[in-house]
Amino acid sequence: MGKKKETNIGLDFGFFNDRLTGTMDYYYRKTDDLLWDYTVPSPPYLYSSMIANAGSMENKGFEISLTAIPVRTKDLQWITSANYSTNKNKLLSLSNNKFISTGYADRGDTGEPLQQRTHRIQEGQPIGNFWGYKSIDIDEDGHWIIEGADGKPKPISEQQPEDKQVIGNGLPKHYLNWNNTITWKNFDLGITMRGAFGFQILNMARLQYEAPVMLSRGNILASAYDKIYGKVPLADNQELQYVSYYVEDGDYWKIDNLTLGYTFNFKTTWIEKARIYATISNLAVITGYSGIDPEVSISTADLNPGIDDKTGIRLPVPFLWVFL
């Protein structure tokens, strides 16, 4: 809900007899009167909270699409297309003259047993910021060392709310798609690829199940006793902690589909052509992320994008389909 004002500047172009074509688009969008849950006095209001239109946000971004035919001969043709987009958003306000907020709100949840908020929504900041303690070291007994509000190291046992800071963002800054179709005589090859870059993922499975203390609940990962920062493993009595150590870079590049086909030409009255092809889906994922799949939820509906839910089951297994 809200009122949107948007400016778009676009350009379409074609060169070399349209063997290179494309579009470019820049946009700026401002949304006012966003819905928010405000604390209000009761009375005069019936309840102590009210959902009302008050906040505002801006989004600006750029998108470019290109299609080219680098090779075109009698027997061989290569058609390639790419699309790149980027977006920046910023929360301008959570208040107006009637409904006042603190200027920030915490969203997201690590779930049981830790039960801590994962994101902070704050005026002047982008949506999707992870909010927690920045882990910088581990002591000889296997307990976390974090960066304090003054920038100095401190034991996590001495943590204070003001020590929390932005430790990543769950919304990708850049998206790229690249598709290719190559035909040679009667053969055809199609490849579709895409990626997202410039974002982080909170690996909830590691946060919970790489903690030796969770052995008392019956489930830990084999990596629970790996050395932290190459020093010592976490202590058996180190409680679960939401720290930046579990916020990983989520950049990925996926080869979504590869299709190889062959077309038969017939000179009959009842059939002219027939094509046989084989398709592999989810062929490969190139990423440094240690979880199952870096393509986690980035929906802004709940204002907590980038969490890899420890209860989720996502198996990017390649499938081979052959059609006649």
C-alpha positions as CSV (number, residue, x, y, z in Angstrom):
1,M,0.0,0.0,0.0
2,G,1.2,3.6,-0.6
3,K,1.5,6.2,-3.2
4,K,4.2,5.8,-5.9
5,K,5.9,8.4,-8.0
6,E,8.3,7.1,-10.6
7,T,10.6,8.5,-13.3
8,N,11.9,6.4,-16.1
9,I,14.4,7.2,-18.8
10,G,14.9,4.6,-21.5
11,L,16.8,4.1,-24.7
12,D,16.3,1.5,-27.4
13,F,19.1,0.9,-30.0
14,G,20.2,-1.3,-32.9
15,F,23.4,-1.5,-34.9
16,F,24.9,-3.5,-37.7
17,N,21.6,-4.3,-39.4
18,D,20.2,-5.2,-36.0
19,R,22.8,-7.8,-35.3
20,L,23.3,-5.9,-32.0
21,T,20.2,-4.6,-30.3
22,G,19.4,-3.5,-26.8
23,T,17.5,-1.4,-24.3
24,M,18.7,0.7,-21.4
25,D,16.5,1.9,-18.6
26,Y,17.1,4.1,-15.5
27,Y,14.3,4.5,-12.9
28,Y,13.7,6.4,-9.7
29,R,10.7,5.5,-7.6
30,K,9.5,7.1,-4.4
31,T,6.8,5.5,-2.3
32,D,5.0,7.5,0.3
33,D,2.3,6.5,2.9
34,L,3.8,3.0,3.5
35,L,1.9,0.8,6.0
36,W,3.5,0.4,9.4
37,D,2.5,-0.8,12.8
38,Y,2.6,2.1,15.1
39,T,2.4,2.3,18.9
40,V,-0.5,4.7,19.9
41,P,-2.0,5.9,23.2
42,S,-5.1,4.0,24.4
43,P,-7.3,6.0,24.9
44,P,-8.2,7.8,22.6
45,Y,-7.5,4.8,20.4
46,L,-9.1,1.5,21.1
47,Y,-5.9,-0.5,20.9
48,S,-2.2,0.3,21.8
49,S,-1.1,-0.3,18.2
50,M,-2.4,0.7,14.8
51,I,-1.5,0.0,11.2
52,A,-1.4,3.3,9.4
53,N,0.1,4.9,6.3
54,A,3.1,7.0,7.2
55,G,6.5,5.7,6.0
56,S,8.3,6.5,2.8
57,M,11.0,4.7,0.7
58,E,13.0,5.3,-2.5
59,N,14.3,2.9,-5.1
60,K,16.6,3.7,-8.0
61,G,18.2,1.4,-10.4
62,F,19.5,0.7,-13.9
63,E,18.8,-2.2,-16.3
64,I,20.4,-3.0,-19.7
65,S,19.5,-5.8,-22.1
66,L,21.6,-6.8,-25.1
67,T,21.0,-9.3,-27.9
68,A,23.7,-10.0,-30.5
69,I,24.4,-12.4,-33.4
70,P,28.2,-12.7,-33.3
71,V,28.2,-15.4,-35.9
72,R,25.9,-16.0,-38.9
73,T,26.9,-18.2,-41.8
74,K,25.2,-20.7,-44.0
75,D,25.6,-23.6,-41.5
76,L,26.4,-21.8,-38.2
77,Q,24.6,-19.2,-36.2
78,W,25.2,-18.0,-32.6
79,I,22.6,-15.8,-30.9
80,T,23.5,-14.5,-27.4
81,S,21.5,-12.2,-25.1
82,A,22.3,-10.8,-21.7
83,N,20.4,-8.8,-19.1
84,Y,22.0,-6.8,-16.2
85,S,20.1,-5.0,-13.5
86,T,20.9,-3.2,-10.2
87,N,18.8,-1.5,-7.6
88,K,19.4,0.6,-4.5
89,N,16.7,1.2,-1.9
90,K,16.6,3.4,1.1
91,L,14.0,3.8,3.9
92,L,13.4,7.5,4.1
93,S,11.0,7.7,7.0
94,L,8.9,5.6,9.3
95,S,7.0,8.6,10.8
96,N,4.8,11.5,9.9
97,N,3.3,14.4,11.9
98,K,0.7,12.1,13.4
99,F,2.3,8.7,13.8
100,I,5.8,8.6,15.3
101,S,8.2,5.7,15.4
102,T,11.6,5.3,17.0
103,G,13.2,5.5,13.5
104,Y,14.0,1.8,13.4
105,A,12.4,-1.6,14.0
106,D,13.9,-5.1,14.2
107,R,12.5,-8.0,12.1
108,G,13.3,-11.6,11.4
109,D,13.9,-14.4,13.8
110,T,16.6,-17.0,14.4
111,G,13.9,-19.4,15.8
112,E,14.1,-21.6,18.7
113,P,16.2,-22.0,20.9
114,L,18.1,-18.7,20.3
115,Q,15.2,-16.5,19.4
116,Q,16.8,-13.3,18.4
117,R,15.9,-10.7,15.7
118,T,18.1,-10.9,12.6
119,H,17.4,-7.7,10.7
120,R,17.1,-4.0,11.4
121,I,14.9,-1.7,9.4
122,Q,16.2,1.9,10.0
123,E,15.6,5.3,8.5
124,G,18.3,6.3,6.1
125,Q,19.4,2.7,5.6
126,P,18.5,0.1,2.9
127,I,16.1,-2.8,3.5
128,G,17.7,-6.1,4.3
129,N,20.4,-5.2,6.7
130,F,21.5,-8.1,9.0
131,W,21.9,-6.7,12.6
132,G,24.0,-8.5,15.1
133,Y,27.4,-8.9,16.7
134,K,30.6,-8.7,14.5
135,S,32.7,-11.7,15.5
136,I,36.5,-11.0,15.0
137,D,38.2,-13.7,16.9
138,I,37.9,-16.6,19.4
139,D,39.7,-16.9,22.7
140,E,41.9,-19.9,23.8
141,D,38.9,-21.4,25.7
142,G,36.7,-21.4,22.5
143,H,34.5,-18.4,23.2
144,W,33.7,-15.6,20.8
145,I,35.4,-12.3,20.7
146,I,33.3,-9.5,19.1
147,E,33.9,-5.9,18.1
148,G,32.5,-3.6,20.7
149,A,30.7,-0.3,20.0
150,D,34.0,1.5,20.5
151,G,35.7,-0.7,17.8
152,K,37.8,-2.6,20.3
153,P,37.7,-6.4,20.9
154,K,35.6,-7.7,23.8
155,P,34.4,-11.1,25.1
156,I,30.9,-11.9,23.9
157,S,30.0,-12.6,27.5
158,E,30.3,-8.8,28.0
159,Q,28.0,-8.0,25.1
160,Q,25.7,-4.9,25.2
161,P,22.9,-4.0,22.8
162,E,24.9,-1.0,21.5
163,D,27.6,-3.4,20.3
164,K,25.3,-4.7,17.5
165,Q,26.0,-3.4,14.0
166,V,25.2,-4.0,10.4
167,I,26.9,-7.3,9.5
168,G,25.6,-7.8,5.9
169,N,22.6,-7.3,3.6
170,G,20.4,-10.0,2.2
171,L,19.3,-8.3,-1.0
172,P,21.5,-8.8,-4.1
173,K,22.9,-5.5,-5.6
174,H,23.5,-7.0,-9.0
175,Y,21.6,-9.5,-11.3
176,L,22.9,-11.0,-14.5
177,N,21.3,-13.3,-17.0
178,W,23.1,-14.8,-20.1
179,N,21.4,-17.0,-22.7
180,N,22.9,-18.6,-25.8
181,T,21.5,-20.5,-28.7
182,I,24.0,-22.1,-31.2
183,T,22.8,-23.9,-34.4
184,W,25.1,-25.8,-36.7
185,K,23.4,-27.5,-39.6
186,N,20.7,-29.6,-38.0
187,F,22.1,-29.5,-34.5
188,D,21.1,-26.9,-31.9
189,L,22.5,-26.1,-28.5
190,G,20.8,-23.9,-25.9
191,I,22.4,-22.7,-22.6
192,T,20.7,-20.5,-20.0
193,M,22.7,-19.0,-17.1
194,R,22.0,-16.4,-14.4
195,G,23.6,-15.1,-11.2
196,A,23.2,-12.7,-8.3
197,F,26.0,-10.8,-6.6
198,G,26.7,-8.4,-3.8
199,F,24.7,-9.9,-0.9
200,Q,25.0,-12.1,2.1
201,I,23.2,-15.1,3.6
202,L,22.6,-16.0,7.2
203,N,23.3,-19.7,7.3
204,M,21.0,-20.8,10.1
205,A,22.0,-24.5,9.8
206,R,25.6,-23.7,10.6
207,L,24.6,-21.2,13.4
208,Q,22.6,-23.9,15.2
209,Y,24.2,-27.2,14.3
210,E,27.9,-26.2,14.3
211,A,27.6,-25.4,18.0
212,P,28.9,-28.3,20.1
213,V,26.4,-27.2,22.8
214,M,23.6,-28.5,20.6
215,L,24.9,-32.1,21.1
216,S,22.7,-32.1,24.2
217,R,19.7,-31.9,21.8
218,G,21.0,-34.7,19.7
219,N,21.9,-33.0,16.5
220,I,25.2,-31.3,15.3
221,L,27.1,-31.1,12.1
222,A,30.3,-33.0,11.5
223,S,32.0,-29.5,11.3
224,A,30.9,-28.6,14.8
225,Y,34.4,-29.3,16.1
226,D,36.3,-27.6,13.3
227,K,38.7,-24.9,14.3
228,I,37.3,-21.3,14.3
229,Y,39.6,-18.8,12.5
230,G,42.2,-21.7,12.4
231,K,42.6,-21.6,16.2
232,V,40.4,-23.8,18.4
233,P,36.9,-25.2,18.1
234,L,33.9,-23.6,19.9
235,A,33.7,-24.6,23.5
236,D,31.2,-27.2,24.6
237,N,29.6,-24.6,26.9
238,Q,29.6,-21.7,24.3
239,E,25.9,-20.9,24.0
240,L,24.4,-20.3,20.6
241,Q,25.3,-16.8,19.3
242,Y,24.1,-14.9,16.3
243,V,27.4,-13.4,15.1
244,S,28.8,-12.4,11.7
245,Y,30.8,-15.6,11.4
246,Y,27.6,-17.3,10.1
247,V,26.8,-14.5,7.6
248,E,28.4,-15.6,4.4
249,D,28.8,-14.1,0.9
250,G,26.0,-15.4,-1.2
251,D,27.2,-14.6,-4.7
252,Y,26.3,-17.3,-7.2
253,W,26.3,-18.2,-10.9
254,K,23.9,-20.9,-12.1
255,I,23.8,-22.9,-15.3
256,D,20.0,-23.4,-15.3
257,N,19.5,-25.4,-18.4
258,L,21.4,-27.0,-21.2
259,T,19.5,-28.4,-24.2
260,L,21.0,-30.3,-27.2
261,G,18.8,-31.1,-30.1
262,Y,18.9,-32.5,-33.7
263,T,16.2,-31.8,-36.3
264,F,15.4,-34.4,-39.0
265,N,14.1,-33.2,-42.3
266,F,11.6,-35.5,-44.1
267,K,10.2,-35.3,-47.6
268,T,6.9,-36.9,-47.1
269,T,3.3,-35.7,-47.4
270,W,2.5,-36.3,-43.7
271,I,5.6,-35.1,-41.9
272,E,8.2,-32.4,-42.7
273,K,10.4,-32.2,-39.7
274,A,11.0,-34.0,-36.4
275,R,13.3,-32.9,-33.6
276,I,14.9,-35.0,-30.8
277,Y,16.5,-33.3,-27.9
278,A,17.9,-33.9,-24.4
279,T,17.7,-31.4,-21.6
280,I,19.6,-31.1,-18.3
281,S,18.2,-28.8,-15.7
282,N,20.0,-27.3,-12.7
283,L,23.3,-28.3,-14.3
284,A,25.7,-26.4,-12.0
285,V,26.0,-23.8,-9.3
286,I,29.2,-21.9,-8.9
287,T,29.4,-20.2,-5.4
288,G,31.4,-19.8,-2.3
289,Y,28.4,-20.3,-0.1
290,S,28.7,-23.4,2.1
291,G,24.9,-24.1,2.3
292,I,22.8,-26.3,0.0
293,D,21.7,-23.5,-2.3
294,P,22.6,-19.8,-2.3
295,E,19.3,-18.9,-3.9
296,V,17.4,-18.3,-0.7
297,S,14.3,-16.2,-0.1
298,I,14.9,-12.5,-0.9
299,S,11.3,-11.4,-0.5
300,T,11.0,-8.0,1.2
301,A,7.4,-8.8,2.3
302,D,8.7,-9.7,5.8
303,L,11.6,-7.3,5.6
304,N,14.1,-10.1,6.5
305,P,15.6,-11.3,3.2
306,G,18.6,-13.6,3.0
307,I,18.0,-16.2,5.7
308,D,18.7,-19.8,4.8
309,D,16.1,-21.5,7.0
310,K,17.6,-24.5,8.8
311,T,14.3,-26.4,8.4
312,G,14.1,-25.8,4.6
313,I,14.7,-28.7,2.2
314,R,16.0,-27.5,-1.2
315,L,17.9,-30.0,-3.3
316,P,19.2,-28.5,-6.6
317,V,19.7,-32.0,-8.2
318,P,20.3,-32.1,-12.0
319,F,17.5,-33.8,-14.0
320,L,17.9,-35.3,-17.4
321,W,14.9,-35.3,-19.7
322,V,14.9,-36.8,-23.2
323,F,12.1,-36.1,-25.6
324,L,11.3,-37.6,-29.0
